[in-house]
Amino acid sequence: MVGIDDGEVLLNPLFTFQEEGELSGKITGRLKQVGHGLVYTDKLQMAGFQSTDLRRGGDSIDNQSKGEG
């Protein structure tokens, strides 16, 4: 959540789920980064994370390769 505007909650999504199909009756897909970075990083930086650490990551997270689903 990044704020409230006229009673509406404003969000900053980091990932979206992209469906790729179905396997054994379950939806399969990936979490894809949408390109937005973290907005509030003060506490993470105080905990020792560097700005570059907060932007690091892959393009997607595959739920099949992680054994989830």
ZAMARGU-4260 file (C-alpha; in steps of 0.2 Angstrom, whole numbers, plus 5000, padded with zeros to 4 digits):
<rodrens>
0) 5000/5000/5000 | 5007/5017/4995 | 4993/5028/5001 | 4975/5033/5001 | 4967/5044/4988
5) 4949/5050/4991 | 4945/5035/5001 | 4953/5023/4988 | 4968/5012/4993 | 4983/5014/4981
10) 4994/4999/4979 | 5011/4996/4971 | 5011/4978/4965 | 5028/4970/4963 | 5022/4954/4954
15) 5007/4948/4944 | 5002/4930/4940 | 5003/4925/4922 | 4993/4909/4919 | 5001/4897/4907
20) 4990/4882/4907 | 4982/4869/4917 | 4990/4853/4924 | 4981/4839/4933 | 4966/4851/4936
25) 4977/4865/4943 | 4981/4882/4935 | 5000/4883/4932 | 5010/4899/4928 | 5023/4912/4934
30) 5024/4927/4945 | 5031/4940/4934 | 5039/4956/4940 | 5029/4971/4935 | 5044/4983/4936
35) 5039/4993/4951 | 5052/4994/4965 | 5049/4994/4983 | 5043/5011/4989 | 5047/5011/5008
40) 5064/5004/5010 | 5070/5013/5026 | 5068/4998/5038 | 5077/4987/5026 | 5091/4998/5024
45) 5093/5000/5042 | 5093/4981/5043 | 5109/4981/5032 | 5101/4979/5014 | 5109/4990/5001
50) 5099/4998/4987 | 5105/4986/4974 | 5100/4971/4985 | 5082/4978/4985 | 5081/4978/4966
55) 5089/4961/4963 | 5079/4947/4957 | 5074/4936/4943 | 5061/4940/4929 | 5049/4928/4936
60) 5046/4914/4949 | 5040/4898/4942 | 5028/4888/4953 | 5032/4872/4945 | 5051/4873/4947
65) 5048/4877/4965 | 5038/4861/4968 | 5022/4870/4972 | 5006/4868/4964
</rodrens>
